[in-house]
Amino acid sequence: MNVKDKVAIVTGASRGMGKPMALRLAGHGAKMVIAARTLNETDSDLPGSLSQTAAEIRALGVGVTAVRCDLTVREDVENLCHTALEKYGRIDIVVNNARLFGKGYMECLP
């Protein structure tokens, strides 16, 4: 997989399938923007958080930005997109993995 220095957004990266997908992309050298509703362990009764995933990605020596994001809230998605663009200047890969009920707003991506 040739993703070295590509910029990837992975939603739902705090646990489940999103976390290993984010770690795999990071392991291949992608710069990461990870998103989920659970920023810290105390934000949910379920195990896993963006902070934990980000720490594991940093341990791989890869740049990572964690963004708390609810994909049903347009402003959160716009913030996610703007954060990625401000930090890295582009978005090359999007893994829209978040478990979502109802309307999501990932169409605001450039």
N, CA, C and O atoms as a Tinker XYZ file with bonds, in Angstrom:
   440  protein
     1  N      0.858000   -1.170000    0.000000    73     2
     2  CA     0.000000    0.000000    0.000000    64     1     3
     3  C      0.905000    1.234000    0.000000    63     2     4     5
     4  O      1.696000    1.422000    0.924000    81     3
     5  N      0.793000    2.060000   -1.015000    73     3     6
     6  CA     1.640000    3.245000   -1.104000    64     5     7
     7  C      0.845000    4.484000   -0.697000    63     6     8     9
     8  O      0.247000    5.159000   -1.536000    81     7
     9  N      0.850000    4.770000    0.600000    73     7    10
    10  CA     0.157000    5.948000    1.113000    64     9    11
    11  C      1.111000    6.872000    1.859000    63    10    12    13
    12  O      0.679000    7.819000    2.517000    81    11
    13  N      2.395000    6.599000    1.758000    73    11    14
    14  CA     3.371000    7.421000    2.466000    64    13    15
    15  C      3.191000    8.889000    2.099000    63    14    16    17
    16  O      3.147000    9.262000    0.927000    81    15
    17  N      3.087000    9.708000    3.146000    73    15    18
    18  CA     2.913000   11.157000    3.039000    64    17    19
    19  C      1.569000   11.590000    2.450000    63    18    20    21
    20  O      1.375000   12.779000    2.195000    81    19
    21  N      0.641000   10.664000    2.228000    73    19    22
    22  CA    -0.724000   11.037000    1.869000    64    21    23
    23  C     -1.428000   11.504000    3.135000    63    22    24    25
    24  O     -1.016000   11.145000    4.238000    81    23
    25  N     -2.467000   12.288000    2.994000    73    23    26
    26  CA    -3.236000   12.784000    4.136000    64    25    27
    27  C     -4.554000   12.027000    4.178000    63    26    28    29
    28  O     -5.333000   12.058000    3.225000    81    27
    29  N     -4.795000   11.345000    5.296000    73    27    30
    30  CA    -5.991000   10.519000    5.429000    64    29    31
    31  C     -6.868000   10.999000    6.576000    63    30    32    33
    32  O     -6.376000   11.327000    7.655000    81    31
    33  N     -8.177000   11.035000    6.327000    73    31    34
    34  CA    -9.169000   11.231000    7.377000    64    33    35
    35  C     -9.832000    9.879000    7.601000    63    34    36    37
    36  O    -10.273000    9.234000    6.650000    81    35
    37  N     -9.902000    9.450000    8.860000    73    35    38
    38  CA   -10.635000    8.237000    9.212000    64    37    39
    39  C    -11.659000    8.614000   10.266000    63    38    40    41
    40  O    -11.302000    9.075000   11.350000    81    39
    41  N    -12.942000    8.417000    9.948000    73    39    42
    42  CA   -13.992000    8.668000   10.929000    64    41    43
    43  C    -14.250000    7.384000   11.707000    63    42    44    45
    44  O    -13.967000    6.285000   11.228000    81    43
    45  N    -14.784000    7.535000   12.902000    73    43    46
    46  CA   -15.031000    6.374000   13.752000    64    45    47
    47  C    -13.745000    5.723000   14.206000    63    46    48    49
    48  O    -13.698000    4.506000   14.386000    81    47
    49  N    -12.695000    6.514000   14.394000    73    47    50
    50  CA   -11.353000    5.988000   14.674000    64    49    51
    51  C    -11.076000    5.725000   16.152000    63    50    52    53
    52  O     -9.952000    5.381000   16.515000    81    51
    53  N    -12.078000    5.882000   17.000000    73    51    54
    54  CA   -11.829000    5.661000   18.427000    64    53    55
    55  C    -11.887000    4.189000   18.808000    63    54    56    57
    56  O    -11.329000    3.796000   19.832000    81    55
    57  N    -12.555000    3.364000   17.995000    73    55    58
    58  CA   -12.730000    1.946000   18.329000    64    57    59
    59  C    -13.264000    1.204000   17.107000    63    58    60    61
    60  O    -13.344000    1.766000   16.015000    81    59
    61  N    -13.623000   -0.043000   17.297000    73    59    62
    62  CA   -14.213000   -0.832000   16.218000    64    61    63
    63  C    -13.277000   -0.952000   15.032000    63    62    64    65
    64  O    -12.060000   -1.019000   15.202000    81    63
    65  N    -13.833000   -0.979000   13.839000    73    63    66
    66  CA   -13.022000   -1.131000   12.627000    64    65    67
    67  C    -12.211000    0.119000   12.297000    63    66    68    69
    68  O    -11.168000    0.023000   11.652000    81    67
    69  N    -12.676000    1.289000   12.732000    73    67    70
    70  CA   -11.979000    2.528000   12.403000    64    69    71
    71  C    -10.594000    2.618000   12.994000    63    70    72    73
    72  O     -9.671000    3.112000   12.347000    81    71
    73  N    -10.439000    2.146000   14.214000    73    71    74
    74  CA    -9.128000    2.230000   14.865000    64    73    75
    75  C     -8.064000    1.425000   14.119000    63    74    76    77
    76  O     -7.012000    1.982000   13.807000    81    75
    77  N     -8.286000    0.137000   13.817000    73    75    78
    78  CA    -7.246000   -0.583000   13.070000    64    77    79
    79  C     -7.018000   -0.039000   11.664000    63    78    80    81
    80  O     -5.903000   -0.103000   11.148000    81    79
    81  N     -8.072000    0.499000   11.038000    73    79    82
    82  CA    -7.867000    1.108000    9.717000    64    81    83
    83  C     -6.945000    2.322000    9.826000    63    82    84    85
    84  O     -6.044000    2.500000    9.007000    81    83
    85  N     -7.176000    3.154000   10.843000    73    83    86
    86  CA    -6.317000    4.326000   11.045000    64    85    87
    87  C     -4.885000    3.896000   11.354000    63    86    88    89
    88  O     -3.934000    4.467000   10.822000    81    87
    89  N     -4.734000    2.897000   12.207000    73    87    90
    90  CA    -3.389000    2.425000   12.559000    64    89    91
    91  C     -2.677000    1.818000   11.348000    63    90    92    93
    92  O     -1.467000    1.977000   11.190000    81    91
    93  N     -3.417000    1.141000   10.517000    73    91    94
    94  CA    -2.804000    0.531000    9.321000    64    93    95
    95  C     -2.325000    1.607000    8.346000    63    94    96    97
    96  O     -1.206000    1.532000    7.839000    81    95
    97  N     -3.172000    2.607000    8.084000    73    95    98
    98  CA    -2.756000    3.704000    7.205000    64    97    99
    99  C     -1.535000    4.421000    7.781000    63    98   100   101
   100  O     -0.586000    4.728000    7.061000    81    99
   101  N     -1.573000    4.682000    9.086000    73    99   102
   102  CA    -0.437000    5.345000    9.737000    64   101   103
   103  C      0.821000    4.488000    9.659000    63   102   104   105
   104  O      1.922000    4.997000    9.452000    81   103
   105  N      0.643000    3.183000    9.827000    73   103   106
   106  CA     1.782000    2.268000    9.741000    64   105   107
   107  C      2.444000    2.270000    8.379000    63   106   108   109
   108  O      3.616000    1.920000    8.244000    81   107
   109  N      1.684000    2.668000    7.370000    73   107   110
   110  CA     2.231000    2.785000    6.011000    64   109   111
   111  C      2.640000    4.216000    5.683000    63   110   112   113
   112  O      2.951000    4.527000    4.533000    81   111
   113  N      2.641000    5.098000    6.700000    73   111   114
   114  CA     3.194000    6.432000    6.526000    64   113   115
   115  C      2.229000    7.545000    6.179000    63   114   116   117
   116  O      2.663000    8.658000    5.880000    81   115
   117  N      0.930000    7.279000    6.208000    73   115   118
   118  CA    -0.026000    8.356000    5.928000    64   117   119
   119  C     -0.094000    9.316000    7.111000    63   118   120   121
   120  O     -0.016000    8.903000    8.268000    81   119
   121  N     -0.240000   10.590000    6.805000    73   119   122
   122  CA    -0.486000   11.598000    7.831000    64   121   123
   123  C     -1.965000   11.512000    8.176000    63   122   124   125
   124  O     -2.808000   11.452000    7.281000    81   123
   125  N     -2.283000   11.506000    9.456000    73   123   126
   126  CA    -3.624000   11.138000    9.872000    64   125   127
   127  C     -4.404000   12.284000   10.510000    63   126   128   129
   128  O     -3.878000   13.060000   11.307000    81   127
   129  N     -5.675000   12.357000   10.127000    73   127   130
   130  CA    -6.668000   13.157000   10.838000    64   129   131
   131  C     -7.738000   12.148000   11.230000    63   130   132   133
   132  O     -8.424000   11.587000   10.375000    81   131
   133  N     -7.871000   11.923000   12.538000    73   131   134
   134  CA    -8.820000   10.929000   13.007000    64   133   135
   135  C     -9.992000   11.630000   13.682000    63   134   136   137
   136  O     -9.828000   12.669000   14.321000    81   135
   137  N    -11.174000   11.047000   13.529000    73   135   138
   138  CA   -12.384000   11.693000   14.028000    64   137   139
   139  C    -13.314000   10.671000   14.653000    63   138   140   141
   140  O    -13.397000    9.525000   14.213000    81   139
   141  N    -14.010000   11.109000   15.685000    73   139   142
   142  CA   -15.067000   10.337000   16.332000    64   141   143
   143  C    -15.735000   11.247000   17.343000    63   142   144   145
   144  O    -15.269000   12.357000   17.600000    81   143
   145  N    -16.827000   10.772000   17.912000    73   143   146
   146  CA   -17.487000   11.554000   18.961000    64   145   147
   147  C    -16.791000   11.401000   20.302000    63   146   148   149
   148  O    -16.957000   12.245000   21.182000    81   147
   149  N    -16.013000   10.335000   20.471000    73   147   150
   150  CA   -15.360000   10.044000   21.743000    64   149   151
   151  C    -13.913000   10.519000   21.707000    63   150   152   153
   152  O    -13.031000    9.816000   21.215000    81   151
   153  N    -13.681000   11.710000   22.231000    73   151   154
   154  CA   -12.322000   12.245000   22.267000    64   153   155
   155  C    -11.514000   11.623000   23.402000    63   154   156   157
   156  O    -10.365000   11.225000   23.208000    81   155
   157  N    -12.116000   11.542000   24.581000    73   155   158
   158  CA   -11.435000   10.997000   25.753000    64   157   159
   159  C    -12.193000    9.793000   26.289000    63   158   160   161
   160  O    -13.385000    9.640000   26.023000    81   159
   161  N    -11.521000    8.951000   27.031000    73   159   162
   162  CA   -12.113000    7.736000   27.586000    64   161   163
   163  C    -13.369000    8.032000   28.416000    63   162   164   165
   164  O    -14.290000    7.215000   28.449000    81   163
   165  N    -13.413000    9.168000   29.071000    73   163   166
   166  CA   -14.558000    9.515000   29.923000    64   165   167
   167  C    -15.780000    9.986000   29.128000    63   166   168   169
   168  O    -16.836000   10.218000   29.717000    81   167
   169  N    -15.661000   10.130000   27.815000    73   167   170
   170  CA   -16.768000   10.606000   26.982000    64   169   171
   171  C    -17.773000    9.509000   26.621000    63   170   172   173
   172  O    -18.814000    9.800000   26.031000    81   171
   173  N    -17.476000    8.256000   26.967000    73   171   174
   174  CA   -18.346000    7.147000   26.577000    64   173   175
   175  C    -18.221000    6.008000   27.573000    63   174   176   177
   176  O    -17.212000    5.876000   28.265000    81   175
   177  N    -19.258000    5.190000   27.634000    73   175   178
   178  CA   -19.205000    3.976000   28.444000    64   177   179
   179  C    -18.446000    2.864000   27.728000    63   178   180   181
   180  O    -18.051000    1.880000   28.353000    81   179
   181  N    -18.243000    3.014000   26.435000    73   179   182
   182  CA   -17.527000    2.018000   25.646000    64   181   183
   183  C    -16.027000    2.255000   25.725000    63   182   184   185
   184  O    -15.592000    3.398000   25.862000    81   183
   185  N    -15.236000    1.206000   25.641000    73   183   186
   186  CA   -13.781000    1.384000   25.660000    64   185   187
   187  C    -13.283000    2.022000   24.365000    63   186   188   189
   188  O    -13.867000    1.816000   23.301000    81   187
   189  N    -12.215000    2.788000   24.460000    73   187   190
   190  CA   -11.594000    3.393000   23.292000    64   189   191
   191  C    -11.893000    4.865000   23.168000    63   190   192   193
   192  O    -12.980000    5.326000   23.518000    81   191
   193  N    -10.909000    5.606000   22.660000    73   191   194
   194  CA   -11.069000    7.044000   22.464000    64   193   195
   195  C    -10.115000    7.512000   21.378000    63   194   196   197
   196  O     -9.150000    6.826000   21.041000    81   195
   197  N    -10.397000    8.684000   20.838000    73   195   198
   198  CA    -9.478000    9.283000   19.859000    64   197   199
   199  C     -8.118000    9.543000   20.477000    63   198   200   201
   200  O     -7.090000    9.356000   19.826000    81   199
   201  N     -8.108000    9.974000   21.730000    73   199   202
   202  CA    -6.831000   10.246000   22.405000    64   201   203
   203  C     -5.959000    8.997000   22.438000    63   202   204   205
   204  O     -4.750000    9.079000   22.217000    81   203
   205  N     -6.563000    7.842000   22.711000    73   203   206
   206  CA    -5.805000    6.588000   22.737000    64   205   207
   207  C     -5.295000    6.224000   21.344000    63   206   208   209
   208  O     -4.136000    5.845000   21.175000    81   207
   209  N     -6.171000    6.343000   20.354000    73   207   210
   210  CA    -5.755000    6.030000   18.984000    64   209   211
   211  C     -4.639000    6.963000   18.533000    63   210   212   213
   212  O     -3.675000    6.525000   17.905000    81   211
   213  N     -4.768000    8.246000   18.852000    73   211   214
   214  CA    -3.736000    9.220000   18.479000    64   213   215
   215  C     -2.403000    8.875000   19.132000    63   214   216   217
   216  O     -1.357000    8.988000   18.494000    81   215
   217  N     -2.428000    8.458000   20.389000    73   215   218
   218  CA    -1.187000    8.085000   21.075000    64   217   219
   219  C     -0.519000    6.900000   20.385000    63   218   220   221
   220  O      0.704000    6.865000   20.249000    81   219
   221  N     -1.322000    5.930000   19.951000    73   219   222
   222  CA    -0.765000    4.773000   19.259000    64   221   223
   223  C     -0.186000    5.165000   17.901000    63   222   224   225
   224  O      0.841000    4.628000   17.485000    81   223
   225  N     -0.830000    6.085000   17.220000    73   223   226
   226  CA    -0.318000    6.557000   15.932000    64   225   227
   227  C      0.972000    7.340000   16.129000    63   226   228   229
   228  O      1.928000    7.157000   15.376000    81   227
   229  N      1.008000    8.207000   17.128000    73   227   230
   230  CA     2.243000    8.963000   17.416000    64   229   231
   231  C      3.406000    8.025000   17.715000    63   230   232   233
   232  O      4.544000    8.299000   17.334000    81   231
   233  N      3.119000    6.919000   18.396000    73   231   234
   234  CA     4.158000    5.940000   18.716000    64   233   235
   235  C      4.759000    5.325000   17.453000    63   234   236   237
   236  O      5.878000    4.813000   17.481000    81   235
   237  N      4.013000    5.375000   16.344000    73   235   238
   238  CA     4.521000    4.904000   15.058000    64   237   239
   239  C      5.380000    5.957000   14.359000    63   238   240   241
   240  O      5.967000    5.693000   13.310000    81   239
   241  N      5.448000    7.156000   14.952000    73   239   242
   242  CA     6.239000    8.233000   14.366000    64   241   243
   243  C      5.526000    8.984000   13.267000    63   242   244   245
   244  O      6.167000    9.596000   12.412000    81   243
   245  N      4.200000    8.945000   13.280000    73   243   246
   246  CA     3.397000    9.568000   12.233000    64   245   247
   247  C      2.638000   10.756000   12.805000    63   246   248   249
   248  O      2.188000   10.723000   13.950000    81   247
   249  N      2.499000   11.809000   12.001000    73   247   250
   250  CA     1.718000   12.967000   12.414000    64   249   251
   251  C      0.241000   12.619000   12.485000    63   250   252   253
   252  O     -0.291000   11.945000   11.603000    81   251
   253  N     -0.415000   13.084000   13.540000    73   251   254
   254  CA    -1.834000   12.798000   13.712000    64   253   255
   255  C     -2.516000   13.979000   14.389000    63   254   256   257
   256  O     -1.952000   14.621000   15.275000    81   255
   257  N     -3.732000   14.247000   13.955000    73   255   258
   258  CA    -4.587000   15.256000   14.580000    64   257   259
   259  C     -5.911000   14.582000   14.892000    63   258   260   261
   260  O     -6.539000   13.993000   14.013000    81   259
   261  N     -6.334000   14.670000   16.152000    73   259   262
   262  CA    -7.606000   14.089000   16.567000    64   261   263
   263  C     -8.651000   15.198000   16.651000    63   262   264   265
   264  O     -8.420000   16.236000   17.272000    81   263
   265  N     -9.808000   14.969000   16.017000    73   263   266
   266  CA   -10.873000   15.962000   15.979000    64   265   267
   267  C    -12.166000   15.314000   16.460000    63   266   268   269
   268  O    -12.640000   14.343000   15.869000    81   267
   269  N    -12.732000   15.855000   17.534000    73   267   270
   270  CA   -14.039000   15.379000   17.973000    64   269   271
   271  C    -15.049000   15.804000   16.918000    63   270   272   273
   272  O    -15.135000   16.982000   16.573000    81   271
   273  N    -15.814000   14.840000   16.406000    73   271   274
   274  CA   -16.721000   15.132000   15.300000    64   273   275
   275  C    -17.938000   14.229000   15.341000    63   274   276   277
   276  O    -17.821000   13.006000   15.413000    81   275
   277  N    -19.094000   14.842000   15.295000    73   275   278
   278  CA   -20.359000   14.130000   15.127000    64   277   279
   279  C    -20.780000   14.361000   13.679000    63   278   280   281
   280  O    -21.101000   15.487000   13.298000    81   279
   281  N    -20.781000   13.315000   12.880000    73   279   282
   282  CA   -21.038000   13.460000   11.448000    64   281   283
   283  C    -22.460000   13.878000   11.119000    63   282   284   285
   284  O    -22.761000   14.163000    9.960000    81   283
   285  N    -23.335000   13.921000   12.103000    73   283   286
   286  CA   -24.692000   14.416000   11.864000    64   285   287
   287  C    -24.789000   15.918000   12.085000    63   286   288   289
   288  O    -25.852000   16.510000   11.898000    81   287
   289  N    -23.683000   16.533000   12.481000    73   287   290
   290  CA   -23.657000   17.978000   12.740000    64   289   291
   291  C    -22.764000   18.634000   11.685000    63   290   292   293
   292  O    -21.545000   18.466000   11.702000    81   291
   293  N    -23.382000   19.380000   10.770000    73   291   294
   294  CA   -22.640000   19.984000    9.657000    64   293   295
   295  C    -21.427000   20.779000   10.129000    63   294   296   297
   296  O    -20.357000   20.683000    9.528000    81   295
   297  N    -21.575000   21.552000   11.182000    73   295   298
   298  CA   -20.462000   22.378000   11.674000    64   297   299
   299  C    -19.286000   21.515000   12.123000    63   298   300   301
   300  O    -18.131000   21.896000   11.929000    81   299
   301  N    -19.566000   20.357000   12.720000    73   299   302
   302  CA   -18.490000   19.447000   13.123000    64   301   303
   303  C    -17.735000   18.926000   11.903000    63   302   304   305
   304  O    -16.505000   18.859000   11.909000    81   303
   305  N    -18.475000   18.559000   10.860000    73   303   306
   306  CA   -17.838000   18.038000    9.649000    64   305   307
   307  C    -17.031000   19.136000    8.955000    63   306   308   309
   308  O    -15.923000   18.888000    8.479000    81   307
   309  N    -17.583000   20.340000    8.897000    73   307   310
   310  CA   -16.835000   21.451000    8.308000    64   309   311
   311  C    -15.559000   21.710000    9.095000    63   310   312   313
   312  O    -14.511000   21.970000    8.503000    81   311
   313  N    -15.634000   21.642000   10.433000    73   311   314
   314  CA   -14.451000   21.812000   11.266000    64   313   315
   315  C    -13.430000   20.712000   10.983000    63   314   316   317
   316  O    -12.231000   20.982000   10.911000    81   315
   317  N    -13.894000   19.482000   10.825000    73   315   318
   318  CA   -12.997000   18.365000   10.498000    64   317   319
   319  C    -12.261000   18.632000    9.193000    63   318   320   321
   320  O    -11.041000   18.486000    9.115000    81   319
   321  N    -13.011000   19.023000    8.170000    73   319   322
   322  CA   -12.406000   19.304000    6.860000    64   321   323
   323  C    -11.429000   20.468000    6.932000    63   322   324   325
   324  O    -10.316000   20.384000    6.412000    81   323
   325  N    -11.843000   21.549000    7.573000    73   323   326
   326  CA   -10.972000   22.727000    7.687000    64   325   327
   327  C     -9.719000   22.411000    8.489000    63   326   328   329
   328  O     -8.634000   22.885000    8.153000    81   327
   329  N     -9.855000   21.619000    9.543000    73   327   330
   330  CA    -8.690000   21.250000   10.349000    64   329   331
   331  C     -7.677000   20.481000    9.516000    63   330   332   333
   332  O     -6.480000   20.762000    9.571000    81   331
   333  N     -8.156000   19.508000    8.744000    73   331   334
   334  CA    -7.258000   18.723000    7.884000    64   333   335
   335  C     -6.558000   19.613000    6.868000    63   334   336   337
   336  O     -5.351000   19.495000    6.655000    81   335
   337  N     -7.320000   20.502000    6.243000    73   335   338
   338  CA    -6.741000   21.382000    5.226000    64   337   339
   339  C     -5.772000   22.393000    5.829000    63   338   340   341
   340  O     -4.736000   22.686000    5.231000    81   339
   341  N     -6.090000   22.925000    6.995000    73   339   342
   342  CA    -5.173000   23.872000    7.651000    64   341   343
   343  C     -3.890000   23.181000    8.080000    63   342   344   345
   344  O     -2.804000   23.739000    7.928000    81   343
   345  N     -4.004000   21.972000    8.614000    73   343   346
   346  CA    -2.836000   21.248000    9.131000    64   345   347
   347  C     -1.941000   20.723000    8.009000    63   346   348   349
   348  O     -0.717000   20.840000    8.078000    81   347
   349  N     -2.557000   20.141000    6.971000    73   347   350
   350  CA    -1.767000   19.437000    5.958000    64   349   351
   351  C     -1.898000   19.997000    4.536000    63   350   352   353
   352  O     -1.120000   19.627000    3.658000    81   351
   353  N     -2.868000   20.881000    4.301000    73   351   354
   354  CA    -2.988000   21.517000    3.002000    64   353   355
   355  C     -3.773000   20.746000    1.960000    63   354   356   357
   356  O     -4.038000   21.260000    0.873000    81   355
   357  N     -4.147000   19.518000    2.281000    73   355   358
   358  CA    -4.901000   18.714000    1.323000    64   357   359
   359  C     -5.502000   17.514000    2.045000    63   358   360   361
   360  O     -5.161000   17.225000    3.192000    81   359
   361  N     -6.398000   16.823000    1.354000    73   359   362
   362  CA    -6.979000   15.571000    1.826000    64   361   363
   363  C     -6.886000   14.586000    0.673000    63   362   364   365
   364  O     -7.448000   14.823000   -0.396000    81   363
   365  N     -6.178000   13.476000    0.885000    73   363   366
   366  CA    -6.002000   12.486000   -0.177000    64   365   367
   367  C     -6.909000   11.267000   -0.015000    63   366   368   369
   368  O     -7.342000   10.676000   -1.005000    81   367
   369  N     -7.192000   10.896000    1.222000    73   367   370
   370  CA    -7.925000    9.663000    1.505000    64   369   371
   371  C     -8.989000    9.966000    2.552000    63   370   372   373
   372  O     -8.722000   10.658000    3.535000    81   371
   373  N    -10.190000    9.450000    2.342000    73   371   374
   374  CA   -11.243000    9.532000    3.361000    64   373   375
   375  C    -11.785000    8.131000    3.587000    63   374   376   377
   376  O    -12.241000    7.471000    2.653000    81   375
   377  N    -11.733000    7.681000    4.839000    73   375   378
   378  CA   -12.365000    6.428000    5.237000    64   377   379
   379  C    -13.539000    6.826000    6.117000    63   378   380   381
   380  O    -13.371000    7.133000    7.297000    81   379
   381  N    -14.732000    6.819000    5.526000    73   379   382
   382  CA   -15.933000    7.242000    6.236000    64   381   383
   383  C    -16.534000    6.011000    6.907000    63   382   384   385
   384  O    -17.468000    5.392000    6.396000    81   383
   385  N    -15.972000    5.675000    8.066000    73   383   386
   386  CA   -16.284000    4.448000    8.759000    64   385   387
   387  C    -17.253000    4.627000    9.926000    63   386   388   389
   388  O    -17.745000    3.633000   10.460000    81   387
   389  N    -17.536000    5.834000   10.328000    73   387   390
   390  CA   -18.344000    6.068000   11.527000    64   389   391
   391  C    -19.714000    5.417000   11.417000    63   390   392   393
   392  O    -20.351000    5.437000   10.363000    81   391
   393  N    -20.143000    4.848000   12.512000    73   391   394
   394  CA   -21.502000    4.306000   12.583000    64   393   395
   395  C    -22.439000    5.488000   12.678000    63   394   396   397
   396  O    -22.315000    6.325000   13.571000    81   395
   397  N    -23.368000    5.550000   11.759000    73   395   398
   398  CA   -24.172000    6.762000   11.625000    64   397   399
   399  C    -25.624000    6.400000   11.388000    63   398   400   401
   400  O    -25.945000    5.576000   10.531000    81   399
   401  N    -26.495000    7.026000   12.159000    73   399   402
   402  CA   -27.923000    6.880000   11.942000    64   401   403
   403  C    -28.436000    8.233000   11.510000    63   402   404   405
   404  O    -28.182000    9.234000   12.180000    81   403
   405  N    -29.152000    8.284000   10.406000    73   403   406
   406  CA   -29.660000    9.550000    9.924000    64   405   407
   407  C    -28.721000   10.184000    8.932000    63   406   408   409
   408  O    -27.804000    9.539000    8.425000    81   407
   409  N    -28.952000   11.450000    8.658000    73   407   410
   410  CA   -28.192000   12.183000    7.646000    64   409   411
   411  C    -26.802000   12.549000    8.148000    63   410   412   413
   412  O    -26.639000   13.038000    9.266000    81   411
   413  N    -25.819000   12.307000    7.317000    73   411   414
   414  CA   -24.450000   12.739000    7.575000    64   413   415
   415  C    -24.063000   13.808000    6.572000    63   414   416   417
   416  O    -24.785000   14.045000    5.604000    81   415
   417  N    -22.938000   14.450000    6.794000    73   415   418
   418  CA   -22.576000   15.601000    5.983000    64   417   419
   419  C    -21.186000   15.516000    5.371000    63   418   420   421
   420  O    -20.567000   16.559000    5.164000    81   419
   421  N    -20.672000   14.351000    5.076000    73   419   422
   422  CA   -19.332000   14.253000    4.511000    64   421   423
   423  C    -19.240000   14.846000    3.100000    63   422   424   425
   424  O    -18.139000   14.979000    2.564000    81   423
   425  N    -20.373000   15.202000    2.493000    73   423   426
   426  CA   -20.311000   15.790000    1.150000    64   425   427
   427  C    -19.641000   17.165000    1.145000    63   426   428   429
   428  O    -19.376000   17.707000    0.072000    81   427
   429  N    -19.364000   17.730000    2.295000    73   427   430
   430  CA   -18.701000   19.042000    2.311000    64   429   431
   431  C    -17.213000   18.924000    2.041000    63   430   432   433
   432  O    -16.521000   19.938000    1.939000    81   431
   433  N    -16.704000   17.692000    1.923000    73   431   434
   434  CA   -15.290000   17.538000    1.599000    64   433   435
   435  C    -15.003000   18.082000    0.209000    63   434   436   437
   436  O    -15.825000   17.945000   -0.697000    81   435
   437  N    -13.831000   18.703000    0.037000    73   435   438
   438  CA   -13.484000   19.246000   -1.283000    64   437   439
   439  C    -13.292000   18.140000   -2.305000    63   438   440
   440  O    -12.997000   18.417000   -3.467000    81   439
